[in-house]
Amino acid sequence: MAALTAFAQSTHPGVWPGLEKTEIVREMRSHLHNPYSVNQGQQPFCGPASVLFELIRKFPLRYVALCRSLYETGGFHATTRFIQTSEALRQASKDISAMGPADWMVLATLRESENLIFPVEPNAPVIIRNLAGMTKSWEMLGWVREILGYGHADYLHTYVLRDLTALRKAQAVIDQGGVAFGLITANSLLSKTPPNITTPNHWVALVGNIEIQKGTFGHHDSGQVSFDVFTWAKQVHVNVSEGVFEDGFWGVVLGW
């Protein structure tokens, strides 16, 4: 909070036209009190939002320093490199809607830092926004190292490792103070109407309360799986059958 106050009192001008510093500071203060308030709005920023949530939750001072540098200079020092925003992104930020300025500033920067083809534009057509916003596992691995600062990062793909084994490893990492980000089919695990076809389309931060109940011997996928995640600006409790879990859980990125 002292670092946030220093930022609020700084007279250094910002480089993001249209983003009000007072609103950024207010939003940052809200996040420091409640990291679950991180909100990606209508943007396809689920991967960066999950990383930002854990940054605030585990490294609040680093979060404040990152936001201040980003606002005042347009970039910030990550673990091994300097991440710089484009002038185009900072100008486009005049038109954001349904999203707070602090979240937009950080999430759009992370997304742009990995985009080679598609620009990040807040009001682009949905298909362009989705193409520009898709987060790959190697990008999550990079953010775990560069933004969160973990020395070890790994991606456990359920094609190689059984789903429940990957979830148990995630629990072990969380118990050690690390982070775990699950790649899921959103409708399978977060709604009561699972789709007929499942595809990996959403990143969540696993936050604990993982329980695995073994099924009846001889009855495949008859167990029950439950755990808590951060997604879409709230904590959600997932409680599904083993079969539904295995259909909708594609892998997990770990950092410790």
Residue, then its C-alpha position, 0 to 999 in steps of 0.5 A: m500500500a505504501a508503494l501504491t500511495a507513492f505511485a498515486q502521489s507521483t507527478h510523472p506523466g502517463v503515456w496511455p492517452g485516455l486512461e485515468k491514473t486515479e481510476i488505475v490506482r483505485e482499481m489496483r487498490s481494489h485488486l490488492h484487497n481482493p485479487y479475485s476482482v481481476n476482470q478480463g471483461q469481453q476480451p479473450f484474455c483468460g490466460p493473462a488474467s489468470v497470471l495477473f491474478e496470481l501476481i497480485r495474490k502472491f507478489p503484490l509489491r511486484y504488481v504495483a511496481l509493474c503497473r507504475s512502470l507500465y503507466e509511466t514508461g509504457g514498459f516494465h522489466a520482466t525477469t530476463r527482458f524488458i517488455q515494451t508496449s507499442e504506440a498503437l496499443r497505447q492509442a487504442s486504449k482510448d476506446i476500451s469498454a467493459m474493462g477496468p483501465a489497470d486490467w486492460m493496461v496489464l493484460a493487453t500488454l502481456r497479450e501484445s508481447e506474444n503476438l506476431i501477427f494480430p494486433v490487440e484492439p479492444n473493439a476489433p471484430v470478435i473473430i479477430r479478438n479471439l485470434a489475437g487473444m488465444t493463449k498457448s501453453w508455451e506463452m503461459l510457461g513464459w509468463v510463469r517465468e518472466i512475470l511471476g518469476y518462478g525458476h521452474a515451470d512445466y506443462l503437463h499435457t494429459y495426452v502424455l500424463r493421466d488427467l488425475t495424475a496431472l491434477r495431483k501434481a498441481q495440488a503438490v505444487i500449490d501446497q509448496g507455494g507454487v501456481a497451477f494453471g489449467l487448460i480446460t473446456a469451459n462449458s464442460l467444467l464450468s457449466k451444467t450443460p457439457p457440450n457434445i464436442t470438447t475442445p481446449n478453450h479456456w485457462v483458469a488458475l487452480v487455487g486449491n481444495i482439490e479432492i479426488q474420490k475414486g470410483t467403483f471398481g470395474h466402473h470406468d470414470s465413475g469417480q468424482v473430482s472437485f477443486d476451486v479455480f479463479t475465472w471470470a472475476k470470481q472463485v468457482h467451485v468445480n465438482v464433476s464426475e471423473g468422466v466429465f473431468e477427463d473430457g474437459f481437462w487438457g493440461v496444466v502449467l505449473g510454476w514453483 
